[in-house]
Amino acid sequence: MTRRALARAYWSVSRWSPRSEPLPDEGVGILIGAPHTSNWDFVLMLAVTWHAGVSAKFLGKHTLFAGPLGPLFRALGGIPVDRQEPRGVVDDVVGRVRANERFFLVITPEGTRRKAAVWKSGFYRIAREAGLPVTLGYVDRTTMTAGLGPTLRLTGDVAADMTRIRAFYADKSGVRPERRTEPTLREETAPPADA
């Protein structure tokens, strides 16, 4: 059974509905998965990407890949991440894109299923360094939809880019709304490096 057929079967029995806007023609980019409030977010985003026919990879804690489920996570598109060496992940992904691998990298900028103070900026750094578009994927319990929203080109003006991203996610709740983190990066309020 193909991934698309599995996704169709999932959506036919799910209380949730998939939505998808057109994706970039080049077949490569960053796909934000937010809000990330539950393990169900992963299932829903996987089903959305398969339904849309997207070749997707995702980042996961390296410990997930060491146990008996490691082969399954790799087969699903997982890339192990050692959180002690986050810079290596950016370099690895940029290298894959420059070697003409074509995939959408699903990143959950919250970095945890718990409520956090800010989003992690890895998605922003990878998109800027590799020149990749960013598609806003979402899970919204209020409408019982999960989908792929608009695609943006980041400008390098972190505050302006995040203002657009915040506007999109303003009414998206996640599976567990109380765990939702407001889309904000530390870099938005950080003083300039030469200050």
Secondary structure, 3 states (H helix, E strand, C coil): CCHHHHHHHHHHHCCCEEEECCCCCCCCEEEEEECCCCHHHHHHHHHHHHHCCCCEEEEEEHHHHCCCCHHHHHHCCEEEECCCCHHHHHHHHHHHHHCCCCCEEEECCCCCCCCCCCECCHHHHHHHHHCCCEEEEEEECCCCEEEEEEEECCCCCHHHHHHHHHHHHCCCCECCHHHCCCCCEHHHCCCCCCC
